[in-house]
Amino acid sequence: MKGACHVALNRSSWRHDPWCAPAEGLSAEIEALEVGEGRRLTGQLVPPQAGQVEVDHPGGHVRVEANEMGCFVADDVRRGPVRLRYRGGDGRIFETPWVVV
């Protein structure tokens, strides 16, 4: 699809793989779609779980909620590097490396 990209951020071998996150047992998949001047990020946490997801990007950050299926949508994300930060109800934090969308 023109204007879209897909990135999988997984947990395996994170020290050697720039697409991996340092959270044991938690992964994220995101898709970035061009919307006007920015991007809409659609994502899912794996395994599915509710919680707060923050998206850091060149224009600041966007805070959204992941539902019980782990799905979330962040609008008005600027082009360039992004990083996800997940905060679950149990206090666990999942932070991805920077990736370009």
Contacts in CASP RR format, 6 or more apart in sequence:
PFRMAT RR
TARGET T0000
AUTHOR 0000-0000-0000
METHOD contacts of the structure
MODEL  1
MKGACHVALNRSSWRHDPWCAPAEGLSAEIEALEVGEGRRLTGQLVPPQA
GQVEVDHPGGHVRVEANEMGCFVADDVRRGPVRLRYRGGDGRIFETPWVV
V
1 33 0 8 1.000
3 33 0 8 1.000
3 34 0 8 1.000
4 31 0 8 1.000
4 32 0 8 1.000
4 33 0 8 1.000
4 34 0 8 1.000
5 31 0 8 1.000
5 32 0 8 1.000
5 101 0 8 1.000
6 29 0 8 1.000
6 30 0 8 1.000
6 31 0 8 1.000
6 32 0 8 1.000
7 19 0 8 1.000
7 29 0 8 1.000
7 30 0 8 1.000
7 31 0 8 1.000
7 32 0 8 1.000
7 99 0 8 1.000
7 101 0 8 1.000
8 19 0 8 1.000
8 27 0 8 1.000
8 28 0 8 1.000
8 29 0 8 1.000
9 19 0 8 1.000
9 20 0 8 1.000
9 21 0 8 1.000
9 27 0 8 1.000
9 28 0 8 1.000
9 29 0 8 1.000
9 30 0 8 1.000
9 84 0 8 1.000
9 96 0 8 1.000
9 97 0 8 1.000
9 99 0 8 1.000
10 19 0 8 1.000
10 20 0 8 1.000
10 21 0 8 1.000
10 27 0 8 1.000
11 20 0 8 1.000
11 21 0 8 1.000
11 23 0 8 1.000
11 24 0 8 1.000
11 25 0 8 1.000
11 26 0 8 1.000
11 27 0 8 1.000
12 20 0 8 1.000
13 20 0 8 1.000
14 20 0 8 1.000
14 21 0 8 1.000
14 22 0 8 1.000
18 97 0 8 1.000
18 99 0 8 1.000
19 97 0 8 1.000
19 99 0 8 1.000
20 97 0 8 1.000
21 27 0 8 1.000
21 28 0 8 1.000
21 84 0 8 1.000
21 94 0 8 1.000
21 95 0 8 1.000
21 96 0 8 1.000
21 97 0 8 1.000
22 95 0 8 1.000
23 86 0 8 1.000
23 92 0 8 1.000
23 93 0 8 1.000
23 94 0 8 1.000
23 95 0 8 1.000
25 47 0 8 1.000
26 45 0 8 1.000
26 46 0 8 1.000
26 47 0 8 1.000
26 86 0 8 1.000
26 92 0 8 1.000
26 94 0 8 1.000
27 45 0 8 1.000
27 46 0 8 1.000
28 43 0 8 1.000
28 44 0 8 1.000
28 45 0 8 1.000
28 46 0 8 1.000
28 84 0 8 1.000
28 86 0 8 1.000
28 94 0 8 1.000
28 96 0 8 1.000
29 43 0 8 1.000
29 44 0 8 1.000
29 46 0 8 1.000
30 41 0 8 1.000
30 42 0 8 1.000
30 43 0 8 1.000
30 84 0 8 1.000
30 101 0 8 1.000
31 41 0 8 1.000
31 42 0 8 1.000
31 43 0 8 1.000
32 39 0 8 1.000
32 40 0 8 1.000
32 41 0 8 1.000
32 77 0 8 1.000
32 82 0 8 1.000
32 101 0 8 1.000
33 39 0 8 1.000
33 40 0 8 1.000
33 42 0 8 1.000
35 75 0 8 1.000
37 78 0 8 1.000
38 76 0 8 1.000
38 77 0 8 1.000
38 78 0 8 1.000
38 79 0 8 1.000
39 77 0 8 1.000
39 78 0 8 1.000
39 79 0 8 1.000
39 101 0 8 1.000
40 73 0 8 1.000
40 74 0 8 1.000
40 75 0 8 1.000
40 77 0 8 1.000
41 55 0 8 1.000
41 73 0 8 1.000
41 74 0 8 1.000
41 77 0 8 1.000
41 82 0 8 1.000
41 101 0 8 1.000
42 71 0 8 1.000
42 72 0 8 1.000
42 73 0 8 1.000
43 70 0 8 1.000
43 71 0 8 1.000
43 72 0 8 1.000
43 73 0 8 1.000
44 66 0 8 1.000
44 69 0 8 1.000
44 70 0 8 1.000
44 71 0 8 1.000
44 72 0 8 1.000
45 53 0 8 1.000
45 66 0 8 1.000
45 70 0 8 1.000
45 72 0 8 1.000
45 86 0 8 1.000
45 94 0 8 1.000
46 70 0 8 1.000
48 68 0 8 1.000
48 69 0 8 1.000
48 70 0 8 1.000
48 71 0 8 1.000
49 66 0 8 1.000
49 68 0 8 1.000
49 70 0 8 1.000
49 88 0 8 1.000
50 65 0 8 1.000
50 66 0 8 1.000
50 67 0 8 1.000
50 68 0 8 1.000
50 70 0 8 1.000
50 88 0 8 1.000
50 89 0 8 1.000
51 65 0 8 1.000
51 66 0 8 1.000
51 70 0 8 1.000
51 86 0 8 1.000
51 87 0 8 1.000
51 88 0 8 1.000
51 89 0 8 1.000
52 63 0 8 1.000
52 64 0 8 1.000
52 65 0 8 1.000
52 66 0 8 1.000
52 86 0 8 1.000
52 87 0 8 1.000
52 88 0 8 1.000
53 63 0 8 1.000
53 64 0 8 1.000
53 65 0 8 1.000
53 66 0 8 1.000
53 72 0 8 1.000
53 74 0 8 1.000
53 84 0 8 1.000
53 85 0 8 1.000
53 86 0 8 1.000
54 61 0 8 1.000
54 62 0 8 1.000
54 63 0 8 1.000
54 64 0 8 1.000
54 84 0 8 1.000
54 85 0 8 1.000
54 86 0 8 1.000
54 87 0 8 1.000
55 61 0 8 1.000
55 62 0 8 1.000
55 63 0 8 1.000
55 64 0 8 1.000
55 74 0 8 1.000
55 77 0 8 1.000
55 82 0 8 1.000
55 83 0 8 1.000
55 84 0 8 1.000
55 85 0 8 1.000
56 82 0 8 1.000
56 83 0 8 1.000
56 84 0 8 1.000
56 85 0 8 1.000
57 77 0 8 1.000
57 78 0 8 1.000
57 80 0 8 1.000
57 81 0 8 1.000
57 82 0 8 1.000
58 78 0 8 1.000
58 79 0 8 1.000
58 80 0 8 1.000
58 81 0 8 1.000
59 78 0 8 1.000
60 78 0 8 1.000
62 74 0 8 1.000
62 75 0 8 1.000
62 76 0 8 1.000
62 77 0 8 1.000
64 72 0 8 1.000
64 73 0 8 1.000
64 74 0 8 1.000
65 72 0 8 1.000
66 72 0 8 1.000
66 86 0 8 1.000
77 101 0 8 1.000
79 101 0 8 1.000
80 100 0 8 1.000
80 101 0 8 1.000
81 98 0 8 1.000
81 99 0 8 1.000
81 100 0 8 1.000
82 98 0 8 1.000
82 99 0 8 1.000
82 100 0 8 1.000
82 101 0 8 1.000
83 95 0 8 1.000
83 96 0 8 1.000
83 97 0 8 1.000
83 98 0 8 1.000
83 99 0 8 1.000
84 94 0 8 1.000
84 95 0 8 1.000
84 96 0 8 1.000
85 93 0 8 1.000
85 94 0 8 1.000
85 95 0 8 1.000
85 96 0 8 1.000
86 92 0 8 1.000
86 93 0 8 1.000
86 94 0 8 1.000
86 95 0 8 1.000
87 93 0 8 1.000
END
